[in-house]
């Protein structure tokens, strides 16, 4: 399997994921539980790996993170759009 990397990043949401999770007062375990309720098989360790830019994020994981945290995809991807404008 090929390694998925974009400009040395495994994912582009790691900073905002941590920011919005902490802003909502959620632990990684609590966020993992919310994701599991949506049938996304993530545990605390997986979320930690995502927040430390050590794991990629699928499109459905991104969508579910946004639902679980009450943010839009644009908000979650804001760092990406600032770093790589059109």
C-alpha positions, 0 to 999 in steps of 0.5 A, spaced: 500 500 500 502 506 498 503 511 503 498 517 503 502 524 504 500 531 502 506 536 503 509 532 508 502 531 512 498 525 513 491 529 513 490 536 513 485 537 519 489 535 525 490 542 528 482 543 527 480 537 529 484 538 536 481 545 536 474 543 535 474 537 540 477 541 545 473 547 544 467 542 545 470 540 552 470 533 549 476 528 550 479 523 545 475 517 548 468 521 548 469 523 540 471 516 539 464 514 542 460 519 538 464 516 532 462 509 533 455 511 534 455 513 527 458 507 525 465 509 524 470 504 527 475 509 531 478 509 538 482 514 542 488 511 539 486 513 532 484 520 534 490 521 537 494 519 531 490 523 527 491 529 531 498 528 531 498 528 523 500 520 523 494 517 520 490 519 514 482 521 514 477 518 509 472 522 506 466 519 511 471 520 517 471 527 515 464 528 514 462 524 521 467 528 525 464 535 522 457 532 525 460 530 531 463 536 533 457 541 530 462 544 525 462 545 517 467 542 512 469 549 511 470 550 518 474 543 519 478 545 512 480 552 514 487 551 515 488 547 508 484 553 504 488 558 508 495 554 506 493 553 499 489 558 496 486 558 489 
